[in-house]
Amino acid sequence: MPVHVVSGGAGPGPGPGSQVPTHLTRIPISLISTATDCSDKTVKGKVVHKGPLVSLKNDEFILKTVIQEEESQPNSSSAHLSINVVLFGALAQEFSQAVNQGDVLEASGFTVGKSPTVHKDKLHPCNLHLSGDDACIYVSRLLPPDPRPPAANKRSCSEVSRTAKVPKYTYIPLGDLKPGAVVNVYGVVVFFKQPFKSRGTDLCTTLKITDRSNQKVGCSVFCEKLDDHPKIFQIGDIIRLHRVKTQLFNDSITLINTFGFSVVTFDGTVGGAVEPRTSSRSFHFDQEDRRAVEELRSWAANQLLPPAPTVPLSAVQPKVYFDLTCQLLAKAPVDSTCTLLKVWDGTKCPHPLLKVTAEPGVTEGSSSVSKERQNLVANVLVYDNHVEFARQLKPGAYLRIYNLRALSGASKVPGHTGNQSEEADHVSFHLHGGTAYGRGIRVLPENSPDVLELKKVTETFPEDDDMDDIDLLELNDSGLLEVWSTPPESCDPVPVDCGTERSCSHSVPPVTLAQLKRSDPRRVFHVSARLRSYQPLRLHQALKLYCPSCKSMQDVPDEDLVARVFSEASREPGPCSHPWALSGQVEVPGDSPGSPGRTLTLYLSTQLMSEGKTKDLVFLRGSTLEETCRLAAGYQNIVPVRPSGGSMALLDLSAPFLFRGRKRYYGCKQCSDVGVREPCAEGVEVIDEKIVAEALGVRLLRFGLLMKLELQDATDTLEVFLWRDAESFFSVSAEDVAANQEAQDSVRHTMDSLCPPGSSLAERPWLDLCLSAYGVQEDGQNQTCYQICHTSAGRPSSALSDPA
């Protein structure tokens, strides 16, 4: 039995060490590396995370757990205290049934590999792998001794449980932090950024804190959910961080969240209510925490902390950056990269405010205000990465907008068509893209002290009346609509800046979008419209994998998933051969010049070798994704394989089954009948992906581009898809877009020409399009969809003519 469990007391009773063979030597987790000699070695730690048992094909199992150095102290200087442990087969099954989180274990018979998740979970850069008969785990379930006399043991179980659940936390002063420790800290916020999208799937919050040691420490929090991030509203807020890891970066101590991380924040105002801000349903907070918050408040009040740049509208000056606390009245999209927010704080800006228009029918919130309020409403234009968050805001919400800029004049305001010379002194407000200087938006809770003060001011104004309505977004200007929304009505050639060209020969007259929606859906249409918006904005997400057989569509797997499939396959033991294949070895260079490389096993077809085609097709075993990409430059075709039943087998089809230079090819899991067979290349000059796929029983997935475009003319809007003819529309192949930066740039430049960033709808080119209508059934209801066809972009025409 590979898992041995023993329960014992906390004292010198039996523990894991009492069952471990005496010839084994324990090695600290912090000293483990890929160069470690694992023979006759053990690793000991406490189970701080236990993952689920995952069933793989062929009745195999896998389980992932995390152990932490048991003897580590909060101020320990070890660099890596926690490590991922991956268990396979029967060992994984037994571990799942016998081991609990909190148990202490000692493992032997393991191997060491690089961790593919080190950049995400911030744990040890290596993983431990346990499988087979040599792997063994000794587990101790420690029970704390009961110091009470026998009579006390008869007290109620509820009393014992209540006493045991009271945690005791130790907080380390920021000036005493050492690298490599997992600690709890309190601090005063001196700088922060609102959560922003990281390179992976997480959101990231960065901040800097200080305490009575006068040491300033940076902190980064990576969490997928926005609610799990610190709720910081302003400089001077108090923050409590549990289970953050210290590390050295640029010769300075920094903090980063790790397993079990939690955060609570408090208002930093002296004398204010000590109300914890957290989304956690259960967190520890007692009188000692209250005392710690109040002491930090008092200390911070006497320090020269950076001033909070919160300014009311009544004190705003042009060209100044400031923070604004306000209420959202209405919002409307201006274009794909800009959203308009109408806000007020009950005070009047000393400068005339610029009026900004938006497109008809897109306003959310109150479209009119009373005369008393109309001069108090400010236009805030939100750009780029802040647009997605702004679209989720609800009118009526109370906001703090950070690093807002006041600008005079109308020259850089999207959608503005007024007299720029007459409005040179009019002020508008801009939240530029990026996160520099903490730039962003935060929704404030109703009980926030700042919101309560804001309500006192705004509630002195009368409610909006219906007698003297002023259109907030000025959407009824018919003259303005005629200027930028009316396409040419005549069928005669009219000079027009057109961003697309039709290549069809359909004899149909052009129609407006409103006419199209009223027409018979099963036909083709010719329309002239402008591009209002498109999705996805991140164009790499438009790349899809499509199966011609089962018609399924999927996203291209991300690099982390593919790397994980390669990593797991590279560790599978056992022979790997075929009668028609000869084995050899190839050396992969190291990560940097002078660093040692690795020797990998490859297999070649005897038939291809006899024809002198030694680099036309190879089967590669045991490689990582990075190593495969390096070798792909030297071979025409590389097929990654793993051992299975003494023979070669393909990797899971979540990963590419074939590498051809920089191009990768994927197979359909539903339609493929995989098996490694010798390809028939007789009389074939070039072995391409189709020949390889046929030999391996793989149904080749095709690359495609899928986008949703929203069109608009003077009569209506319409959502259309770009899919079937996307390659001819962009004049690039989807396969090239998947592998070629130049092709990706070409798609980006095309979309930027049709929908220039920061442009208004009036500034965008007209699109001459052929649309095909088709019916789909969704949730039991028939719907009509439209697809762009027989149209190409990037070839402007000087005239629109009668398609007939």
NORJOTA-V207643 format. One record per residue. N is the residue number from 0. RES is the residue in one letter. D_LAST is the distance of its C-alpha to the last C-alpha in whole Angstrom. Layout:
BEGIN
n->(N;N)
res->(RES;RES)
d_last->(D_LAST;D_LAST)
END
This chain:
BEGIN
n->(0;1;2;3;4;5;6;7;8;9;10;11;12;13;14;15;16;17;18;19;20;21;22;23;24;25;26;27;28;29;30;31;32;33;34;35;36;37;38;39;40;41;42;43;44;45;46;47;48;49;50;51;52;53;54;55;56;57;58;59;60;61;62;63;64;65;66;67;68;69;70;71;72;73;74;75;76;77;78;79;80;81;82;83;84;85;86;87;88;89;90;91;92;93;94;95;96;97;98;99;100;101;102;103;104;105;106;107;108;109;110;111;112;113;114;115;116;117;118;119;120;121;122;123;124;125;126;127;128;129;130;131;132;133;134;135;136;137;138;139;140;141;142;143;144;145;146;147;148;149;150;151;152;153;154;155;156;157;158;159;160;161;162;163;164;165;166;167;168;169;170;171;172;173;174;175;176;177;178;179;180;181;182;183;184;185;186;187;188;189;190;191;192;193;194;195;196;197;198;199;200;201;202;203;204;205;206;207;208;209;210;211;212;213;214;215;216;217;218;219;220;221;222;223;224;225;226;227;228;229;230;231;232;233;234;235;236;237;238;239;240;241;242;243;244;245;246;247;248;249;250;251;252;253;254;255;256;257;258;259;260;261;262;263;264;265;266;267;268;269;270;271;272;273;274;275;276;277;278;279;280;281;282;283;284;285;286;287;288;289;290;291;292;293;294;295;296;297;298;299;300;301;302;303;304;305;306;307;308;309;310;311;312;313;314;315;316;317;318;319;320;321;322;323;324;325;326;327;328;329;330;331;332;333;334;335;336;337;338;339;340;341;342;343;344;345;346;347;348;349;350;351;352;353;354;355;356;357;358;359;360;361;362;363;364;365;366;367;368;369;370;371;372;373;374;375;376;377;378;379;380;381;382;383;384;385;386;387;388;389;390;391;392;393;394;395;396;397;398;399;400;401;402;403;404;405;406;407;408;409;410;411;412;413;414;415;416;417;418;419;420;421;422;423;424;425;426;427;428;429;430;431;432;433;434;435;436;437;438;439;440;441;442;443;444;445;446;447;448;449;450;451;452;453;454;455;456;457;458;459;460;461;462;463;464;465;466;467;468;469;470;471;472;473;474;475;476;477;478;479;480;481;482;483;484;485;486;487;488;489;490;491;492;493;494;495;496;497;498;499;500;501;502;503;504;505;506;507;508;509;510;511;512;513;514;515;516;517;518;519;520;521;522;523;524;525;526;527;528;529;530;531;532;533;534;535;536;537;538;539;540;541;542;543;544;545;546;547;548;549;550;551;552;553;554;555;556;557;558;559;560;561;562;563;564;565;566;567;568;569;570;571;572;573;574;575;576;577;578;579;580;581;582;583;584;585;586;587;588;589;590;591;592;593;594;595;596;597;598;599;600;601;602;603;604;605;606;607;608;609;610;611;612;613;614;615;616;617;618;619;620;621;622;623;624;625;626;627;628;629;630;631;632;633;634;635;636;637;638;639;640;641;642;643;644;645;646;647;648;649;650;651;652;653;654;655;656;657;658;659;660;661;662;663;664;665;666;667;668;669;670;671;672;673;674;675;676;677;678;679;680;681;682;683;684;685;686;687;688;689;690;691;692;693;694;695;696;697;698;699;700;701;702;703;704;705;706;707;708;709;710;711;712;713;714;715;716;717;718;719;720;721;722;723;724;725;726;727;728;729;730;731;732;733;734;735;736;737;738;739;740;741;742;743;744;745;746;747;748;749;750;751;752;753;754;755;756;757;758;759;760;761;762;763;764;765;766;767;768;769;770;771;772;773;774;775;776;777;778;779;780;781;782;783;784;785;786;787;788;789;790;791;792;793;794;795;796;797;798;799;800;801;802;803)
res->(M;P;V;H;V;V;S;G;G;A;G;P;G;P;G;P;G;S;Q;V;P;T;H;L;T;R;I;P;I;S;L;I;S;T;A;T;D;C;S;D;K;T;V;K;G;K;V;V;H;K;G;P;L;V;S;L;K;N;D;E;F;I;L;K;T;V;I;Q;E;E;E;S;Q;P;N;S;S;S;A;H;L;S;I;N;V;V;L;F;G;A;L;A;Q;E;F;S;Q;A;V;N;Q;G;D;V;L;E;A;S;G;F;T;V;G;K;S;P;T;V;H;K;D;K;L;H;P;C;N;L;H;L;S;G;D;D;A;C;I;Y;V;S;R;L;L;P;P;D;P;R;P;P;A;A;N;K;R;S;C;S;E;V;S;R;T;A;K;V;P;K;Y;T;Y;I;P;L;G;D;L;K;P;G;A;V;V;N;V;Y;G;V;V;V;F;F;K;Q;P;F;K;S;R;G;T;D;L;C;T;T;L;K;I;T;D;R;S;N;Q;K;V;G;C;S;V;F;C;E;K;L;D;D;H;P;K;I;F;Q;I;G;D;I;I;R;L;H;R;V;K;T;Q;L;F;N;D;S;I;T;L;I;N;T;F;G;F;S;V;V;T;F;D;G;T;V;G;G;A;V;E;P;R;T;S;S;R;S;F;H;F;D;Q;E;D;R;R;A;V;E;E;L;R;S;W;A;A;N;Q;L;L;P;P;A;P;T;V;P;L;S;A;V;Q;P;K;V;Y;F;D;L;T;C;Q;L;L;A;K;A;P;V;D;S;T;C;T;L;L;K;V;W;D;G;T;K;C;P;H;P;L;L;K;V;T;A;E;P;G;V;T;E;G;S;S;S;V;S;K;E;R;Q;N;L;V;A;N;V;L;V;Y;D;N;H;V;E;F;A;R;Q;L;K;P;G;A;Y;L;R;I;Y;N;L;R;A;L;S;G;A;S;K;V;P;G;H;T;G;N;Q;S;E;E;A;D;H;V;S;F;H;L;H;G;G;T;A;Y;G;R;G;I;R;V;L;P;E;N;S;P;D;V;L;E;L;K;K;V;T;E;T;F;P;E;D;D;D;M;D;D;I;D;L;L;E;L;N;D;S;G;L;L;E;V;W;S;T;P;P;E;S;C;D;P;V;P;V;D;C;G;T;E;R;S;C;S;H;S;V;P;P;V;T;L;A;Q;L;K;R;S;D;P;R;R;V;F;H;V;S;A;R;L;R;S;Y;Q;P;L;R;L;H;Q;A;L;K;L;Y;C;P;S;C;K;S;M;Q;D;V;P;D;E;D;L;V;A;R;V;F;S;E;A;S;R;E;P;G;P;C;S;H;P;W;A;L;S;G;Q;V;E;V;P;G;D;S;P;G;S;P;G;R;T;L;T;L;Y;L;S;T;Q;L;M;S;E;G;K;T;K;D;L;V;F;L;R;G;S;T;L;E;E;T;C;R;L;A;A;G;Y;Q;N;I;V;P;V;R;P;S;G;G;S;M;A;L;L;D;L;S;A;P;F;L;F;R;G;R;K;R;Y;Y;G;C;K;Q;C;S;D;V;G;V;R;E;P;C;A;E;G;V;E;V;I;D;E;K;I;V;A;E;A;L;G;V;R;L;L;R;F;G;L;L;M;K;L;E;L;Q;D;A;T;D;T;L;E;V;F;L;W;R;D;A;E;S;F;F;S;V;S;A;E;D;V;A;A;N;Q;E;A;Q;D;S;V;R;H;T;M;D;S;L;C;P;P;G;S;S;L;A;E;R;P;W;L;D;L;C;L;S;A;Y;G;V;Q;E;D;G;Q;N;Q;T;C;Y;Q;I;C;H;T;S;A;G;R;P;S;S;A;L;S;D;P;A)
d_last->(82;80;80;83;83;87;87;90;91;90;94;95;94;92;89;86;88;91;89;88;90;92;90;87;86;84;82;80;76;76;77;75;73;71;74;76;79;78;81;84;82;81;79;80;78;77;74;72;69;69;65;64;65;62;62;60;60;63;65;65;65;65;66;66;68;70;73;75;78;81;83;81;82;79;80;80;79;78;74;73;74;72;70;68;69;67;69;68;69;72;73;70;71;75;74;71;74;77;76;75;74;77;79;80;80;81;79;80;78;75;73;71;67;65;63;59;59;62;59;58;62;64;67;68;66;68;68;70;70;72;72;74;78;79;77;79;79;82;82;84;83;86;87;89;93;94;96;98;101;101;101;98;96;97;95;91;88;86;88;88;84;84;86;84;81;82;80;82;80;81;79;79;79;77;79;81;78;78;75;74;75;74;75;75;75;74;73;72;68;68;64;61;57;56;54;51;49;51;50;51;50;53;53;56;58;60;63;66;70;73;77;80;81;78;76;72;70;67;65;62;61;58;57;54;54;54;57;60;59;62;61;62;62;64;66;69;68;71;70;71;70;71;71;69;70;71;70;71;68;68;72;72;72;69;68;65;65;66;67;68;67;67;67;68;68;70;69;72;73;77;78;75;74;74;71;70;66;65;62;65;67;70;72;75;76;80;82;82;79;79;82;80;77;79;81;78;77;80;80;77;77;80;78;75;72;69;68;65;63;62;61;60;58;61;62;58;58;55;55;57;56;58;58;57;58;56;54;50;49;45;43;39;37;35;33;34;37;39;40;42;45;47;50;54;57;59;60;58;57;59;56;53;50;46;44;41;38;36;32;32;34;35;39;41;45;46;44;46;50;53;54;57;54;51;53;54;51;50;46;47;44;44;42;42;44;45;42;42;46;45;42;45;47;48;48;52;53;56;55;56;54;55;55;53;52;52;50;50;47;43;42;41;40;37;35;37;36;39;41;43;45;47;47;48;51;49;50;48;49;47;48;47;46;49;52;54;57;57;53;52;52;55;55;58;60;61;65;65;67;64;62;65;66;62;63;66;64;61;62;64;61;60;57;54;54;51;52;51;48;46;43;44;41;39;36;36;35;32;32;32;29;27;28;26;24;22;18;16;15;13;10;11;12;16;18;18;21;18;20;18;15;12;13;11;8;7;5;6;7;9;13;16;19;21;18;17;21;21;19;19;20;20;16;13;12;10;13;15;19;22;24;27;29;29;32;34;35;37;35;37;37;34;35;35;37;35;37;35;37;38;35;37;37;39;40;41;45;47;49;52;51;51;54;56;55;56;59;60;60;62;65;65;68;69;68;65;65;63;65;62;62;65;65;65;65;63;64;62;63;64;62;63;65;69;68;69;66;66;66;64;64;61;61;59;59;61;59;57;60;61;58;59;56;58;55;52;53;56;57;58;60;62;59;58;54;55;57;54;52;54;55;51;51;54;52;49;49;52;52;54;57;60;63;63;66;67;64;60;58;54;54;53;49;48;49;47;49;48;48;46;47;45;43;44;43;43;44;43;47;45;44;47;50;51;54;55;55;56;52;52;51;52;50;48;47;46;47;43;43;42;45;47;45;46;50;50;49;46;43;41;39;35;35;32;30;30;29;28;26;26;23;23;21;23;23;24;25;24;25;23;25;24;26;24;22;24;26;22;22;25;25;29;30;32;35;35;35;38;40;39;39;37;34;35;35;32;30;32;31;28;28;30;28;25;28;31;35;36;33;32;28;28;28;26;22;19;18;14;14;13;16;17;20;23;26;29;33;35;39;38;35;31;29;25;24;21;21;19;17;15;16;19;21;23;20;20;17;18;14;12;8;5;4;0)
END
